[in-house]
Amino acid sequence: MILPIVGYGDPILRKVGIDITPEYPDLDALIVNMYDTMDNAYGVGLAAPQIGLAIRLFIVNTEPFSESEDLSEEEQGQLKNFKRTFINAKMIKEEGELWGFNEGCLSIPDVREDVYRNERITLEYCDENFEKKTEVFDGMIARVIQHEYDHIEGILFTDLISSLKKQLIKKKLQNIMDGKARPDYRMRFCNKKGR
């Protein structure tokens, strides 16, 4: 089932998510619905707060990035085959050079800005079967994970840009809050009923 994506300005996007247990109600269906919702919106990641749930759950599928001609065949292969569910994730380490990339967010349609993130991370998490894992990720996969991880910490990519850039996008952000954004997917807006 495709769920509406919560728009910028909704307080749920600022809440730190809580850990869940394997007994979380209808967890399997929720994960399937999240993948359906993300795929419908042509996203590469989606966090539970973006569908109105303040829990530590996010999903990532980097396949859309594998089409880039700027990547080696090995990098394309890694991105094409990376699809993962992260539950109760904890960031253990962020390291390496900071590198910029023009990021966007399904909760903040039509806004893109350069964000600088570490090139490598170590993450502890549970998969959809609640098997605990600790893994190191780098490059584009690390970036997407960091973006989604920020969501479960109540952080948006717009928090990571300069105050000047924030001023330049202020009107766009207000339009999203007022329900004036018109992406090609269902949204629920803060100040207006979604479509």
N, C-alpha and C positions, 0 to 999 in steps of 0.2 A: 504494500500500500504506500502510495506517495503522500508524504506528510508536508504540511506547510512549513517553510523555513522562517524562523523568527528574524525580524529585521532589526537593524541598528536602533538603539535607544531602549529596547526592551530590557528591564532590569535583570532578567534571567541570564543575559549574556555577561553580566558582571559578577555573577555568583561563582564561588569556588565549588566545584563539584564534590560530591561525597562518594566514598567508596561504596561498591555494591557487592552482594554475595551471589552465589550461583542460584539462590532462591528468588532473585529479583523477578517480579511478575512478568511473564511472557517475554523473557529476555531474547530467546531465539527469534521470535517474531519481530521484536524491536530491531534487532540487528539486520534482519532481512529488509525491513521497512526503511532503515537508514540507508542501506545500499541502493534500494530502489529510488529513494529520494535524491541521493547524491548523483546517481547515474542520470536521472531525469533532468537534473539541473546542470549536467556536464561538469560536475565538480571532481576534484581529486582527493577531497577529504571532507568529512562532516563530523562534528562533535555533538554530543547529546544536548548541550545547552542551545544549539541552533534549532532544535526541534522542541524546545521548551522543557527540557529535563536537566536539572542541576546534579548530574551524576558523572562519574569519571569513566566515560565511555566515548571513544571516537574510532572512526574507521578511515582507512587510507587506501586508495587505488591509484597508483601513479602511471598507469598505462597511457592516458592521454599525453603525458610528457614524452613518451618513448618515440613519438613521431618526429621530434626535432632533428634536423639535419646537422646541427652543431655538435651532436653527441657521437661518440664512438659506437661501434656495433655492440661492444660489451655493455656500455652504459645504457644503450637503447634496450638491450635484453633485460638488464636489471630492472629498469623502470616498467617494462612491459609486463613483467611477471611479479610485480610487488603489489599484493592485495592483502591487507591485514586488518584485524580487529584488535583494538587495544582497550583493556579494562583495568581500572585502578592504576594507571600509569604513574610512575614517579621518575622524574628526571634525576639521574645520578650525576651526570657530568656533561658539560658543554665545553668543547675545546676546538682548537684549530683557528685558522684565519676567519675573520668576519668577511662575508661576501654578500653583495647586494643582488637582489632579484626583484622584479616588478610583481608584487603580490596583489591578489584580489581576495574577496571573500563572498560566499553565497549570501551571508547576512548583510553585506554592504555592497549591493549591486552597483555596477557602473563606476566604482571607485577603485583605482589601482595606484599604488605608490611603491617606490623602491624601499625595501626593508633589508637591513643587514643582520645576518644571523651567523652563528658559528657553523663551520663546515662539518663538524663531527659531534655526535651525541652518544651517551650511554643511557639507555632507558630500561627500567624494570617495569614489567607489566604482566598481566594475565591475558592469555588468548581467549577465544570464545568458549573453550572447554575448561577455563580457569586453570590452565597449566601455567605456572609461573616461569617467566623468562627474563633474562638480562641480556640485552643485545647492544651492539655498537652499530650505528647507522651513519652514513655520510652522504655528502652531496645533496642532490635534489630530494632524495628520500628523507634525509635528516631534516631538510627545510620544511617539507610538508608535515612531517611529524611535529616539528616545533610549533608550526602554525596551529595545528589542531590541539596540541598539548596546551598552548596558551589559552584556548577556549575553555578548557576544563579548569583553568586557573583564573578565569574571569578577565582575561586580557585579550584585546583585539589588536590586529595589526596596525590600526590607526594610532594606537598608543605608542608605537615604536618609531613614529616619524617626527620630524622637526615641528616646532610650534608654527613656523611659517607655513609649512605644507598643510598643517591642520587648519590654519586660517583659510587657505585657498580652497579646501574641500568642505568648509563649514556649511555652505548652502546645500551641497549635495547630500550631506548627512542629515540636515534638517528635512529635506525632501523625502528621504527614506523614512524618517520618523513620522512624517505627515502622511505616509502612504502614497506618495506621488511617484515612487519608483515603479517601473513596469518591466521587470525581468520576464523571461520566458518560462518561469516556474512559479508555483504557488508560494505566497509569502503571507506571514501574519505580521502586521505592522503595530508599532507601539501606540500611536495616536489615532489609528484608523483601522477598521476591520480589513483583513487581508482579502485577496481575491483567490 
